[in-house]
Amino acid sequence: MSGVTARPAHRTYSDAMDVSASIAVIGGTGFYSFFDSDAREVNPQTPFGSTSAPISIGSVGGVDVAFLPRHGRQHEYLPHSVPYRANMYALRSIGVQRVYAPCAVGSLQVNTGPGTIVVPDQLVDRTSGRVQTFFDSGAVHVSFADPYCPQMRQIAITSGDGVVGGGTMVVVEGPRFSTRAESQWYAGLGWSLVNMTGHPEAVLARELKICYAPIALVTDLDAGIAEGEGVTSSEVFEVFGATIGQLTSMLATALPEAARAPACSCADGEHDLHELLGL
């Protein structure tokens, strides 16, 4: 990708003692690498198991950036089996305080077609059975009324042409796509996008006091919105592949600005991460 370079590859680290980054990208479907050349890698150990893949560290506009493919480098993990807690804990352990989270989404609105990039401002959780907290005891209740960082959202919206700001993303369990009735129900409630990975990732970021913002790439009109046979995986990958250049260019602009932005309080909480999680 133009404008994004990696540090020379020397070795893979088994912990995070030698490397750090304050901002990260979690790549979604079709987004399995970010840097033009071999990157320096780190494999932080976590109490929640292994990450989806080693974390790559590269430079974007003079800023160290961490990259982690959400589904693994070969798309090994389906949405319901992504190791969300390990991924988020590992990023926080190497110093990450801000995360951009690109993802593939279906559109629930006919005026937001394939190829559109949307930065939503709200989330609805329709998943089931996913562990969505780091805490099994104690009174830890994070504020989640506004799930995404407003500062990071605004930077993302102004970092590309035609980016749509706002909208509600409903996150479903998957891995199946929605029925027509489900899509029509979601659309009727005024929701904009449907996705399978935005939760619990967003709330785990909030528990770790990480500013977090999704960047949603529309790959299709959802089944109840468009006529025809409904969504297929091949269509999703095809559209994502055709527009990933636009997405990475947008990130190349947004990342340095977000990394250098003033401290944000959107993810602040009353809990002590060091006491509770050793971070």
Sequence and secondary structure as in RCSB ss.txt:
>XXXX:A:sequence
MSGVTARPAHRTYSDAMDVSASIAVIGGTGFYSFFDSDAREVNPQTPFGSTSAPISIGSVGGVDVAFLPRHGRQH
EYLPHSVPYRANMYALRSIGVQRVYAPCAVGSLQVNTGPGTIVVPDQLVDRTSGRVQTFFDSGAVHVSFADPYCP
QMRQIAITSGDGVVGGGTMVVVEGPRFSTRAESQWYAGLGWSLVNMTGHPEAVLARELKICYAPIALVTDLDAGI
AEGEGVTSSEVFEVFGATIGQLTSMLATALPEAARAPACSCADGEHDLHELLGL
>XXXX:A:secstr
 TTEEE     EESSSSS   SEEEEE TT     SS  EEE    TT   SS EEEEEETTEEEEEEETTTTTT
   GGG  HHHHHHHHHHTT  EEEEEEEEEESSTTS TT EEE SEEEEE  S    S SSS      SS S H
HHHHHHHTTSTT EE  EEEEE  SS   HHHHHHHHHTT  EEESSHHHHHHHHHHTT EEEEEEEEEEE TTT
S SS   HHHHHHHHHHHHHHHHHHHHHHHHHHHHS    TT  SS HHHHH  
